[in-house]
Amino acid sequence: MRDFQKPGRSAVHATNGMCATSHPLAAKVAVQTLESGGNAVDAAIAGAVLLGICEPQMTGIGGDCFVLLSPPGEDRIVALNGSGRAPAGLEATQLRAAGHGTVPLGSADAVTVPGAIDAFCRLSADWGKAGLKAALAPAIHYAEAGVPVAPRVAFDWALAADTLQGAARDAYLVGGAAPAPGQMFRAPGQAEVLRRVAMDGRAGFYEGEVAEDMVAALSAAGGRHTLADFAATACDYGDPISGDYKGTELVEHPPNGQGATAILMANILAQFDLAAMDPLGADRAHVEAEAAKLAYDTRNRFFADPDHMTRLDHMMSMETARRLAALIDMKTAMPDARPVSEAVHRDTIYITVVDKDRMAVSLIYSIFHSFGSGIASDRFGILFQNRGAGFSLEEGHPNEAAGGKRPVHTILPGMLKQGGRVVAPFGVMGGAYQPNGHARFLTNLVDYGMDPQEAIDAPRSFSDQGVLNVERGYSDAVRDDLAGRGHHVEIPKVAIGGAQTIRIDHAAGVLVGGSDPRKDGLALGY
């Protein structure tokens, strides 16, 4: 139990239904959808699409999504891949010939065709109850009427405003500047797009005037996108992947989402007695940092579009995890995991909803970098993701950029199962941090017995690109200890990630929600 004399928030308890997400309006709309007779899918779509208006630097209809869904009365989990593909005309050879070693973040070459709208339409048709018009109505209203910009959103907006180019500056700046907290943001062009989708389904987005507007903007920016690329966009169902962590099953989306990275990292951590370590001590932060280096190195070697990936079994193998764990020195940080692990390897906004029938939805929806590519369409102001930056330009790499291919994604929705039953949909935002965040959330629950809100609140650390970021919630003594082991320790300028979860207490018939104080949102139930 938290200390009620210190700042913090309680976990939220309810019985009929619940939503946890990063913005209060989206949580409210999702719960209202449940109260009016919609199910978890209707509520998740309503909340997610609204997040594109409330947090446009994080997500929007020019992006992608991944979904895990547990149908009511069943123990199975369904995975839906709503990530788009590169335009048919994209070739890595062209980018290498232009002198690029990586896909330029703010270029049209980084724009893959948005997949989220197709996925929302498919979800609504296959699993929804209220219908697409009802699910999109709240976002249409708020896009037209406007929303007051929340404090964390304003903070992020100001940091990334320089990313915006051309028409995007007109659509996403207010009076030529990033809005301050409480200023109104409106997106009437997106309201019109969503009205067309509500009436005509996916054709309202991937065909006709909306598609023409998107292709024209991308072509003007040097892109190779065609109307045929947009018309061909299609999400697809798949089987989730999972791994056992001390009796709790970690269920993840299959590639091209990087859920296997989270499973591998959890498997590495399972080789250590985390429960005997101080949850906020140097040993735990060190072993987690080293495990992340090794798991992420594995991802960088093998991860790709599932049609091009051949080493998934290797990543999921407990033997691989044991061999990688044996490389960790508890006293010394490894500067670079790649040469250390060579012998072992020789041979990716979040919303969760649970309804009264215990249908559970874990949905993550993103435009990748803050404000994505920074490119928006002229007429409707659709901001494009830069997911194509997830491709490699290394010749022969399984994730090498190519037309019609899906890039590696950082985003990943998660679920936990115990005794074969879903007990917690959850997700962690934060770009590259997400697999590490899944492992941290899981071990907070399993090894340290934290409740959902405590597991989210707890301070975080993350080793990324040679720097061990350690939040201010850690003591200076821990930071000094980690530096003494060879880590380059910094306090991050921006809080590490964000997270939401809903724990399902089947025996008591109660839902317990948690939402990250690092964001503006909350858990809300009824």
C-alpha positions in Angstrom: 0.0 0.0 0.0 1.3 3.5 -0.9 2.0 6.1 1.7 -1.0 8.4 1.6 1.0 11.3 3.0 3.1 11.4 -0.2 2.2 12.3 -3.7 0.8 9.4 -5.8 -2.4 7.8 -7.0 -4.4 4.8 -6.1 -5.2 1.9 -8.4 -8.8 2.3 -9.7 -11.4 -0.4 -8.9 -14.6 -1.1 -10.8 -16.8 -4.1 -11.7 -18.6 -3.4 -15.0 -15.9 -2.1 -17.3 -12.7 -0.1 -17.4 -10.4 1.9 -19.7 -6.8 2.9 -18.9 -5.0 5.3 -21.3 -2.8 8.4 -21.5 -5.5 11.1 -21.8 -8.6 11.7 -19.6 -10.9 12.5 -22.5 -10.1 9.2 -24.3 -10.7 7.3 -21.0 -14.0 9.1 -20.5 -15.2 8.4 -24.1 -14.2 4.8 -23.8 -16.2 4.3 -20.6 -19.2 6.2 -22.0 -19.1 3.8 -25.0 -19.3 0.9 -22.6 -22.1 2.4 -20.6 -24.1 3.0 -23.7 -24.0 -0.6 -24.7 -20.8 -0.9 -26.7 -18.2 -3.5 -26.1 -14.4 -3.3 -25.4 -13.6 -3.1 -29.1 -16.0 -0.2 -29.7 -14.6 1.5 -26.7 -11.0 1.0 -27.7 -11.6 2.3 -31.2 -13.4 5.4 -29.8 -10.7 6.1 -27.3 -7.8 5.4 -29.6 -9.0 7.6 -32.5 -9.7 10.4 -30.1 -6.1 10.1 -28.8 -5.0 11.2 -32.3 -6.7 14.6 -31.6 -5.7 14.8 -27.9 -2.0 13.7 -28.5 -1.3 14.4 -32.2 2.5 14.3 -31.6 2.1 10.6 -30.5 -0.5 9.1 -32.8 -3.1 9.7 -35.5 -4.8 8.3 -38.5 -1.6 8.5 -40.5 -0.1 5.8 -38.3 -0.2 2.1 -37.5 -1.6 -0.1 -34.7 -1.2 -3.5 -33.2 -3.9 -5.3 -31.2 -4.3 -8.2 -28.9 -7.9 -9.2 -28.2 -9.3 -11.7 -25.8 -12.9 -12.6 -26.8 -15.5 -12.8 -24.1 -15.9 -16.1 -22.4 -12.7 -17.5 -24.0 -9.1 -17.9 -22.9 -7.6 -17.5 -26.4 -5.9 -14.3 -27.6 -6.2 -13.0 -31.1 -3.5 -10.8 -32.7 -4.3 -8.2 -35.4 -1.4 -6.5 -37.3 -2.5 -3.1 -38.4 0.9 -1.9 -39.7 1.3 -0.6 -43.2 3.8 -1.5 -45.9 6.4 0.4 -47.8 5.2 1.7 -51.2 6.0 -0.7 -54.0 8.5 1.7 -55.5 10.8 1.8 -52.5 14.3 0.3 -52.9 17.1 0.3 -50.5 19.6 0.6 -53.4 18.2 4.0 -54.3 18.7 5.2 -50.8 22.2 3.8 -50.5 23.1 5.4 -53.9 21.9 8.8 -52.5 24.5 8.4 -49.7 22.1 7.3 -46.9 23.2 4.9 -44.3 19.8 4.9 -42.6 16.4 6.0 -43.8 16.1 9.8 -43.2 13.5 10.4 -40.5 11.9 13.4 -42.0 11.6 12.2 -45.6 8.8 10.7 -47.6 11.0 7.6 -47.9 10.3 7.0 -44.2 6.6 7.0 -44.7 4.9 3.6 -44.9 1.3 3.5 -45.9 -0.9 4.0 -42.7 -2.5 0.8 -41.6 -4.5 1.9 -38.5 -7.7 2.9 -40.2 -8.0 -0.4 -42.1 -7.4 -2.2 -38.8 -10.1 -0.2 -36.9 -12.6 -0.9 -39.7 -11.8 -4.6 -39.6 -11.9 -4.7 -35.8 -15.3 -3.0 -35.7 -16.8 -5.3 -38.4 -15.4 -8.5 -36.9 -15.7 -7.9 -33.1 -17.5 -4.6 -32.4 -21.1 -4.2 -31.3 -22.0 -0.5 -31.6 -20.8 0.0 -35.2 -18.1 2.2 -36.7 -20.3 5.3 -36.8 -20.8 5.2 -33.1 -17.2 4.4 -32.4 -15.9 7.4 -34.5 -18.5 9.9 -33.4 -16.6 11.2 -30.3 -13.4 11.8 -32.2 -15.3 13.6 -35.0 -16.9 15.9 -32.4 -13.7 16.7 -30.6 -11.7 17.2 -33.9 -14.3 19.8 -34.9 -14.9 21.4 -31.5 -11.3 21.2 -30.3 -9.6 19.9 -27.1 -7.7 21.8 -24.5 -4.0 20.8 -24.7 -2.9 18.8 -21.7 0.3 19.6 -19.8 2.4 16.6 -20.8 1.2 16.9 -24.4 2.2 20.6 -24.5 5.6 19.7 -23.1 6.2 17.1 -25.9 4.6 19.3 -28.6 7.2 22.1 -27.8 10.1 19.7 -28.0 9.1 18.4 -31.4 7.5 21.4 -33.1 10.6 21.9 -35.3 9.9 18.5 -36.9 6.8 19.9 -38.6 7.2 20.8 -42.3 5.0 22.7 -44.8 1.3 22.0 -44.4 2.0 20.2 -41.1 3.0 23.5 -39.5 -0.3 25.1 -40.5 -2.3 22.1 -39.2 -0.4 21.4 -35.9 0.8 24.8 -34.7 -1.5 27.4 -33.1 -0.6 30.9 -34.2 2.7 29.6 -35.6 3.8 28.1 -32.2 3.3 25.0 -30.1 0.2 25.4 -28.0 0.5 26.0 -24.3 -1.4 23.9 -21.7 -5.0 24.7 -21.9 -4.9 26.2 -25.4 -7.5 24.7 -27.8 -6.4 22.4 -30.7 -8.8 21.7 -33.6 -8.4 19.4 -36.6 -11.4 20.0 -38.8 -9.8 18.3 -41.8 -9.5 15.1 -39.8 -13.1 15.4 -38.6 -14.1 15.3 -42.3 -11.9 12.3 -43.0 -13.4 10.4 -40.0 -16.9 11.3 -41.3 -16.1 9.7 -44.6 -14.7 6.6 -42.9 -17.8 6.4 -40.7 -20.0 6.5 -43.8 -17.9 4.5 -46.3 -15.6 2.4 -44.2 -12.0 1.9 -45.3 -12.7 3.2 -48.8 -13.3 6.6 -47.3 -9.6 6.7 -46.4 -7.7 4.5 -48.9 -9.6 5.5 -52.0 -11.0 8.7 -53.5 -10.2 12.3 -52.4 -8.6 11.4 -49.1 -6.2 9.0 -50.7 -5.5 11.4 -53.5 -4.7 14.1 -50.9 -2.2 11.8 -49.2 -0.5 10.6 -52.3 -0.2 14.2 -53.7 1.5 15.4 -50.5 3.9 12.4 -50.4 4.7 12.8 -54.1 5.5 16.5 -53.6 7.9 15.5 -50.8 9.7 13.0 -53.1 7.9 9.9 -52.1 7.2 6.9 -54.4 3.7 6.3 -53.1 0.8 5.5 -55.4 -3.0 5.2 -55.1 -2.5 1.5 -55.7 -0.3 1.3 -52.6 -3.1 2.8 -50.5 -5.9 0.7 -52.0 -3.9 -2.5 -51.3 -3.5 -1.8 -47.6 -4.8 -4.7 -45.5 -4.4 -5.7 -41.9 -4.2 -9.4 -41.0 -4.7 -11.7 -38.0 -2.0 -13.9 -36.5 -1.2 -16.0 -33.5 0.3 -14.3 -30.5 3.7 -15.5 -29.1 4.3 -16.1 -25.4 6.9 -17.1 -22.8 6.6 -18.2 -19.2 8.1 -16.1 -16.4 7.9 -17.8 -13.1 4.3 -19.0 -13.6 3.0 -15.9 -15.4 2.6 -16.1 -19.2 3.8 -13.1 -21.1 1.8 -12.8 -24.3 3.0 -10.6 -27.1 2.2 -9.7 -30.7 4.3 -11.6 -33.2 6.7 -9.9 -35.6 7.0 -7.3 -37.1 6.1 -6.0 -33.7 9.1 -6.7 -31.3 7.3 -8.7 -28.7 9.8 -11.5 -29.0 12.4 -9.0 -27.7 10.4 -8.6 -24.5 10.1 -12.3 -24.1 13.8 -12.9 -24.7 14.6 -10.1 -22.1 12.3 -11.7 -19.6 13.9 -15.1 -20.2 17.3 -13.6 -19.6 16.1 -12.0 -16.3 14.6 -15.3 -15.2 18.2 -16.6 -14.8 18.7 -14.2 -11.9 17.2 -14.0 -8.5 15.6 -10.6 -9.0 13.3 -11.0 -5.9 16.5 -11.0 -3.7 17.6 -7.7 -5.2 16.4 -4.2 -4.0 13.7 -3.2 -6.6 15.3 0.3 -6.6 18.9 -0.8 -6.1 21.9 -0.9 -8.4 22.0 -4.6 -8.9 18.6 -4.8 -10.4 19.2 -1.7 -12.6 22.5 -3.2 -13.8 21.2 -6.7 -14.7 18.2 -5.2 -16.5 20.5 -2.9 -18.5 22.8 -5.7 -19.5 19.8 -8.0 -20.4 18.4 -5.2 -22.5 21.6 -4.8 -24.4 21.7 -8.5 -25.2 18.1 -8.8 -26.1 18.1 -5.6 -28.3 21.3 -6.8 -30.1 19.5 -10.1 -30.9 16.5 -8.1 -32.3 18.8 -6.0 -34.4 20.4 -9.0 -36.0 17.3 -11.0 -36.9 14.1 -9.0 -36.6 12.1 -8.3 -39.7 8.8 -8.5 -41.6 7.5 -12.0 -40.6 7.7 -13.1 -44.3 11.5 -12.4 -44.1 12.4 -13.5 -40.6 13.9 -16.9 -40.0 15.3 -16.8 -36.4 12.2 -16.3 -34.3 12.6 -19.7 -32.7 16.2 -18.8 -31.8 15.0 -15.6 -30.1 12.3 -17.4 -28.1 14.5 -20.3 -27.0 15.3 -20.5 -23.3 18.7 -22.0 -24.2 19.5 -18.7 -26.1 18.4 -16.8 -23.0 20.6 -18.9 -20.7 23.7 -18.5 -22.9 23.1 -14.7 -23.1 22.6 -14.5 -19.3 25.9 -16.2 -18.8 27.6 -13.3 -20.5 26.5 -10.8 -17.8 29.1 -9.6 -15.3 27.4 -8.2 -12.2 30.3 -5.9 -11.5 31.1 -4.5 -15.0 28.9 -3.1 -17.8 29.5 -4.3 -21.3 30.2 -1.4 -23.7 28.8 -3.1 -26.8 26.7 -6.3 -26.8 27.4 -7.3 -30.4 30.9 -8.7 -30.1 30.2 -10.1 -26.7 27.2 -12.2 -27.9 28.6 -13.2 -31.3 29.2 -16.8 -30.3 25.6 -17.2 -29.2 24.2 -15.9 -32.5 26.5 -17.4 -34.9 24.1 -20.1 -36.1 7.6 -1.2 -31.1 -0.1 5.4 -27.8 -1.6 2.7 -25.7 -5.2 2.0 -24.6 -6.6 -1.0 -22.8 -10.3 -1.7 -22.2 -12.1 -4.6 -20.4 -15.9 -4.8 -20.6 -18.6 -6.4 -18.5 -18.3 -9.7 -20.4 -14.5 -9.6 -19.8 -13.6 -9.0 -23.4 -10.1 -7.5 -23.1 -8.4 -5.3 -25.7 -4.8 -4.3 -25.7 -4.2 -1.7 -28.4 -1.1 0.4 -29.3 -1.3 3.0 -32.0 1.5 5.3 -33.1 3.2 7.5 -35.7 6.7 6.5 -34.4 8.8 9.6 -33.7 7.2 12.7 -32.2 5.0 14.1 -35.0 6.2 11.2 -37.2 7.8 12.3 -40.5 6.6 15.9 -39.9 4.9 15.7 -43.3 1.1 16.2 -43.6 -1.4 16.2 -46.4 -2.5 19.6 -47.7 -6.3 19.4 -47.7 -7.1 17.2 -44.7 -4.0 17.7 -42.5 -3.2 13.9 -42.1 0.2 13.6 -40.4 2.2 10.7 -41.7 4.2 8.3 -39.6 7.9 7.6 -40.3 7.8 3.9 -39.6 10.0 3.3 -42.7 12.9 4.5 -40.5 12.6 1.1 -38.9 14.0 -0.5 -42.0 17.7 -1.3 -42.3 19.7 -0.2 -45.4 22.3 -3.0 -44.8 22.4 -5.1 -48.0 21.0 -8.6 -47.4 19.7 -7.9 -43.9 16.2 -9.5 -43.3 14.9 -6.0 -42.4 16.4 -4.4 -45.5 14.0 -1.7 -47.0 11.9 -2.9 -49.9 8.6 -2.2 -51.5 5.6 -4.0 -50.1 7.5 -4.9 -46.9 6.6 -4.1 -43.3 9.4 -2.5 -41.2 10.4 -3.6 -37.7 8.1 -1.8 -35.2 8.9 -0.7 -31.7 5.2 -0.8 -30.6 3.9 -3.9 -28.8 0.6 -4.5 -26.9 0.9 -7.1 -24.1 -1.2 -9.4 -22.0 -0.5 -11.6 -19.0 -2.1 -14.9 -18.3 -2.1 -17.1 -15.2 -3.6 -20.6 -15.1 -4.5 -20.2 -18.8 -6.7 -17.1 -18.2 -6.1 -13.5 -19.2 -5.4 -11.6 -16.0 -4.0 -8.3 -17.4 -3.9 -6.5 -20.7 -1.1 -3.9 -20.5 1.2 -1.7 -22.6 4.2 0.5 -22.2 4.8 3.5 -24.5 8.2 5.0 -25.2 9.8 3.9 -28.5 12.8 1.7 -28.0 12.0 1.4 -24.3 8.9 -0.8 -24.8 10.4 -4.3 -24.6 12.4 -3.2 -21.6 9.3 -1.6 -20.2 7.4 -4.9 -20.6 10.1 -6.8 -18.7 10.2 -4.1 -15.9 6.4 -4.1 -15.5 6.3 -7.9 -15.4 9.1 -8.3 -12.9 7.6 -5.5 -10.7 4.4 -7.6 -10.5 5.9 -11.1 -10.2 9.2 -10.5 -8.2 8.2 -7.6 -6.1 4.4 -8.1 -5.6 3.5 -4.6 -6.6 -0.1 -3.7 -7.5 -0.8 -2.4 -11.0 -0.4 1.2 -10.1 2.7 0.7 -8.1 4.3 -1.3 -10.9 3.7 1.6 -13.2 4.7 4.4 -10.8 8.1 2.8 -9.8 11.2 4.7 -11.1 12.7 3.4 -14.3 16.1 3.0 -15.9 17.0 2.2 -19.5 20.3 1.6 -21.3 20.0 3.0 -24.8 22.7 3.9 -27.3 25.6 3.9 -24.8 23.8 5.8 -22.0 22.1 4.4 -18.9 19.2 6.7 -18.3 18.2 6.6 -14.6 15.1 8.6 -13.5 15.2 11.0 -10.6 13.3 8.5 -8.5 16.5 6.6 -7.9 19.0 7.7 -5.3 22.3 9.4 -6.1 24.0 6.5 -4.4 22.5 4.1 -6.9 23.6 6.3 -9.8 27.2 6.4 -8.4 27.2 2.6 -8.0 26.1 2.1 -11.6 28.8 4.6 -12.8 31.4 2.6 -10.9 30.4 -0.5 -12.9 31.2 1.3 -16.1 27.8 2.7 -17.1 27.5 6.2 -18.6 24.7 7.4 -16.3 22.5 10.3 -17.0 19.2 11.6 -15.6 16.9 11.8 -18.7 15.3 15.1 -19.7 12.0 13.3 -20.4 10.5 10.7 -18.2 11.0 7.2 -19.5 7.9 5.9 -21.3 4.3 5.6 -20.1 2.2 2.6 -19.2 -1.4 1.4 -18.6 -2.9 -1.8 -17.4 -6.1 -3.4 -16.1 -5.9 -6.4 -13.8 -8.8 -8.8 -14.0 -9.7 -10.4 -10.7 -11.9 -13.2 -11.9 -12.7 -14.6 -8.5 -13.8 -11.3 -7.0 -15.4 -9.9 -10.2 -13.3 -6.8 -9.9 -11.2 -4.8 -12.4 -8.1 -3.0 -11.1 -6.6 -0.3 -13.3 -3.4 1.7 -13.3 -2.2 4.6 -15.5 1.2 6.2 -15.7 1.7 9.6 -13.9 4.3 10.3 -16.5 1.4 11.0 -18.8 -1.8 13.0 -18.5 -4.2 10.1 -18.4 -5.9 7.8 -15.9 -7.8 4.6 -15.4 -11.5 5.0 -15.3 -14.2 2.4 -14.6 -17.9 2.1 -13.8 
